[in-house]
């Protein structure tokens, strides 16, 4: 089923939806865990303990998101769709995403919160939605100002609404890069939704960042596989 990513964006996702290729017991890394693995004490040489909790050893679609995210994500998706249609001046649809993998990286998978299409069925971008429980009662601009670990930063505070960008140092940046690499759709609309606000920023595929990330992940997989085999004997 899997075939090469990076086809023409208008032709749709080129990474295959993962199904039978994800066998029980197979080592898999979800896009949501990539940043945590690369910044773990194990990878930085500060710990000899393998971060088993970041590895999927069963079908990834059995992982359940938080209840809050589930409830708010549906609302955020509707608000985003309305915004996207208004900004483009035409209808758009959002199809729910399955799990994607690619034979180049058989140990990696990704799932988006939707694939955005225009009237003609051309894929415009991936959709990723975050509904931060910690900041649920805040405006996004206040979360940016008050929480240095928040995923977004303010680009231009003088515009209304403010312009934001996703921090390259944040784990969500790595997550969406993996999504783009595996789907072959090289844009993500990244949405942050709270009870008071919604912020949308477009993220493009960063090939240099991704090449670096994949190289480090490959090293991790090799070390992980070796150490796990040692533990089993």
Buried (B, 14 or more C-beta within 10 A) or exposed (E): EBEEBBBEBEEBBBBBBBEEBBEEEEBBBBBBBBBBBBBBEBBEEEEEEBBEEBBBEEBBBEEEEEEEBEEBBEBBBEBBBEBBEEEEEEEBBBBEBBBBBBEEBBBBBBBBBBBBBBEEEEBBBBBBBBBBEEBBEBBBBBBBBEBEEBBBBBEEEEEEEBEBBBBEEBBBBBBBBBBBBBBBBBBBBBBBBBEEBBBBBEBEBBEEEBEEBBEBBEEBBEEBEEBEEEEEE
